[in-house]
């Protein structure tokens, strides 16, 4: 199995995981208009691989069976459709696209060409979240009725406000780019997809930072705890028009109600899910295996900070708490052996749709926005290899 890569940016580590010559899988070519990472990638992955600046040239390589797309979000739609139409199976990093229409076009291209499409919602492979899913399936909290998520992004000023992420026309919003993981987790844990949403948000801090890098320069998205306080940041993107504080409410298609809050200048990094059912609730404290615990409350009484039961999540090897190698291995098995997948491309589309609709709401007086559903035949088509 021969794999090509489009985009050698910050997530190029994923493509490195796919190079498994001992298993008959090789990364043999990559396309990126900048050659700054070529030598380092070749040294780490495959010294004999081919590099090109134009992704069209890479898609013309007949020996490639699959393509891993790690380019910037605003290029996902273009790159994914071109790869599918070139006869390649595709691993597409999240978010699937930056518009609902873009996602639907990718779904149509995969349906029409019959090629396999996998989207990088790696958090479904995180043991912390899997434990929560396991407890819900076992009936530990009864029937799920609500899901909450708080996300404090202490690194937001570095990771999202120094490059293209800060621009609406390239990211839509951080309720899409950053939140699509969390929205997908709420959908997965609560067993539905958002059908209506309303939101509020503002650009409250980073618009007041005057130190910006030149338009022709690439922003340095490396982050440091020394970059504090947020208003003392330097080298921000010349254009900043996405919100750094967002609040979102969701009504799922199964009647479950969810909320999501995101702040990009909190002093600490914290992602917390609370799932409430008719007979209890669960909540994670930390999300990285080895430093995380899931707590269960399932008896009536005064608040107990440690819950009634605790489930310590053991360490796991690999990036994102072991989730990155798992999702890449899943993609390889999906392409080569028609193996099962954990995330349907339709579910990836639904997380983008919720983020896009919430963005429209918060920029239009918090009006409720209904989300168009995916046709049932499309849902059924992409559910063929989906794990229950």
N, C-alpha and C positions, 0 to 999 in steps of 0.2 A: 504494500500500500504506500503510495507516494503522495505527499501532502505539500501544498504551497501555502504561503502566508502573505496576506495583504495588510501592511501596516506593522512597523517595528517600533511602536511607541512604548509607553509605560507597561503595557500588558503583554509584551513580547515573551515574557516568562512562560505564558500559557503554551505558546508554540514550541518552546524548548521541551516542555513536558510531553509533547506529541512525538518527539523523535525517539523511537524505541526500536532500533535496529535488531535488538535481540528478539523482538516479537514480530519482525518483518514489517515494521512501520518506519518510514523515513521522511523527514522534512528535507526536501531537495531544492526548493526555490522560494524566494521572497521578493516582494515588490514594495518599495518605499521611495518616494521622491527625494528623500534626504539620505545620504550615504553615511551619516554620522554613526549609526549603530550597526552597519554591515559587518565590519571586522570583528567586533565583540560578539555578535550573534553567531557568526561562522565559527569562531573559536569555541564557543560554548556548545554549539549544536552539531554542525556538520561542516568541516573545512572544505568539502567538495561541492557545497551547494552553490546554486546560481542566484545572482542578485540582478534585479532590473529596477528602473525608476518608474516604469509605466505598468500599471496592473493589467492593462489589456494584453501586453506581451506575455505576462505570466499566465493569463487565462488561455492563451494560445498553445501552451505546452500540453500536448496530447497525453503525455504520460501521467499527468496529475489526475488523481481520482477525487481528491477532496481539497478544499481550501478553508483555511482558518482566517477569518476576517477580524482584525484588531485595529482597524483604522478609527479615526475620530467619528463621533456619533453622527454628525451631519452627512457623513459619507456612507453610512451603513446601507441605506436604501439603494443607492447607485451600485455599490460594490456587490451586494448580495444578489440583486437581480441579474447583474452581468455574469456573475459566477454560476448561478443556476442555469441561465440561458446558454452558458458555455458547456453545460453538461457536467458540472462539478457538484458533488455533495458539499454542504456548507455548514461550518460552525461559525456562528455570528455572535460576537460579543454583545452583551446588553448595553444600553437599551436597543431593542430591535430596530427602531428608527426614531425620529424626533417628531413625527406626526402620526395620527391614526391612519391617514390615507397612505403614508409611506409603508406602514406595517401591512396594510391590506394589499398593497401592490406586491410586497414580498411574498405574502401568503399565496396570492394568485399565481405568481411565477413558479413557486415550488409545486403547487397543485398541477399547473399546466405542464411543467417539464417532468414531473414525477421524480425529481431529485429529493434527497433527504436534507432536512433543515433542522439544525439544533441551535438553540439560543442560550447564551451563557448565564443563566440564572443559577450561579453556583451555590447560593445559600441554601438551596434545597438539598444540598449534599453535606451541609454542616451538621455535625452530630448534635449540637445544642438544639437546633430547630427540629431535627429528626426525633429527638426525645419528646419534644412538645407534641409533634404530630402523632407519635406512638401513644402517648397518654390520652390524647383526644380520641383516637381510634378505639382505645380500650374502654372508653366511657368514664374516665376518671373525673371528668367535670360535667358529665351529663351532655345535654344538647347545647352546642355552641350558640350563643346569642350576641356576643360582642367581642371585638378585638381592638386593642389600643397599641400604638407604637409611639415611643419618644426616641428621637435621634438627636443627640448632641454631637456636633461635628467640630471638635476642637481644632482640627486641621483645615477647616473650610477656607479660611483666608489664604492659605497656601495652595491647596489642591484645586480650588474652583474659581478663584478670583484673580489669578495671574495669567490665565490663558483663555482660549476660546470658550470655556465653560461659562464665562461671565457674560456672554453675548446671547441674546434671545434668538437671533437668527441662526445660531449654530448649536444651541442646546435646548431651545424652547424655554426650559426653566429647570431649576434644581428640584422641583417637585416631579419632574420627569427623570432627569439624568441621575440624580442621587437617590431619589425616593423609589425608583422603579423596583429595586430590590425589596424594600420594605413593603410596598404595596403588594408585590407578588407573594411575600410571606403571609401577609394578612389574608389575601385571597386563598392561599393554600391551606393555612391553618383553619380558616373559617369555612372552607368548602364552597366558595362562590366567587363571583366577579362583580366589580362595581357597575351598577346600572344608573346611579345618580350620585352626584357629588356637589359639594359647595366648599369654598375655601376663602381664606383671608391670608394676606401676606404683604410684606413691605421690604424695601431696601433701606435698612436702618443704620448701618455702620460703614460698609465699605465704599459707599458713594461719597463719604466725607474724607476718604484717604486721598491725598493729592499726589503722592509719589507713584508715578506710573512709568512703565517701560515704554520705549518707542514702538510705534505700530509695526515697524519692520522686524522687531526682535521677537524671539520666542520667549514666553514667560517661563520662569523657573518655578515649577510646581513642587519641587522638593520642600519638605516641611520640617520645622524645628520647633521644639518647645520654647526656644529663645525668642521666637517671633511673637512677642506679647508686650503690651495689650493689643487687641485687634486694630485699634485706630492708629497704632504706630507701625503698621505694616508698610513695606516698601516694595516697589516693583510690581504694582498691580497692573492688570490689563488696561489698556487705554480706554476701552469701552466696557462699562459695567452697567447692565440694565436688567439683570435677574435679581430676584429677591434673596435676601440672606436670612429671612425669617418667614416661615410658612406654616399655616394650620389648615387641616383638611378633614372634612367629614365625608363618609361614604355609606351609601345604602347598597348592600349587595343584592344580587338577583335571587338569593334564598332568604331575604329578609333580615340577615345579620347586619348590625350597625357597627361601623368601624371609625376610628379616628387616627390621625397621624400628625405629629408635630416635629418640625425640623428647625434647628438653629445652627448657624455657621460661625458663631463667635462665642460659643460656650467654652469655659475654661477646660472642660474635660471631654473625653471621647466616650460615648455611652449609647448603646442601642438596646432598647428594652421592649419586649413584647409582653402584653398581658392579654390572655384569652379567658373570657368569662362564659361559663355555662350555667345550666339550670341547677347543677349540683356541685359547683365549685369553680375554682379558677387556677390557672398556672401562670407562671411568670419566670423569665430568665434573668439572672443576675450575672452579667458578663455574657459574651457570646463565643469567645474563642475557647475551643476544647483545651482542657488542662487548667483553665482559669475561669470556668463557668459552672453554674449550678442552676438547675430548674427546680422551682419550689411549687408545691401543690398545697392549696387550701381546700378542704372538702368537708369541714365540719363547722357548725355555727358557733360563734363565740367572739370574744374581743380580738382585736388585731394581734396576730402573731407574726413578728418580722421574719422569722425563719420558716414559716409555713408549718403544715402538719407532716409533710414528707419532703425530703430533699433528694435530688438526683444529681450527683456530681458527674460532670462530663470529663472523661479521661482525655489525656493529650492525644493528638493525631498528627501524623507527619504530612508536611506539604503546606503550600500557601493557602491563606484563608482557612486555617484550621483543618487542613486536609481536603477541603472542598475542591480546590483547583485540580489536583491530579485525578480525583474521582470523576469530575465532569468531562475531562479530556479522555480518560479511559472509556467512559460511557459513550462518547462520540465515536471513538475508534470502533468499538464493538457494534454500535448502531450501523455504521457504514459497512463494515466488513462482514458482520454476521447477522445483520438485521435484529440486533439486540434491543432491549427495552430502553426507553428514555424517561426521565423524571419530569421534564417540562415540555408541554406541548407548545409549538409556536403560537397557537391561539392564545394560550395563557400568557405568553410573553407579550403578545399584542394587547391583551387586556390590561396589563400593568401600565403600558405606555398610554393606552386610551384613558385610564383613570388619571394619570399625571397630566395629560394634555387637557382634559376636561376641567380638572381642578385649577390649572393655570388660567384657563379662559374665565373661570368663575372669579378667581381672586382679582383679575384685572378688569372685571366688569361688575363691580359692586357686590360680589359674592352671590350672584344669581345662581340658582341650581341649574346644573347642566346634566342632561340625559345623554347616555353613551349608546351609540348604535351597536346592536349585537352583531356577532359574526353569524352568517348563514349556517344552519344546522348541518348541511352536507359538508361544509368546510370543517366544522368542529369534528365531525365523525371521521373525516379523512385523516386529520392530523392526530386523532386519538388512537390510531391503529397500534402503535408501539408503546403507548403511554402506560406507565406503571399505575396501579390503582392507588 
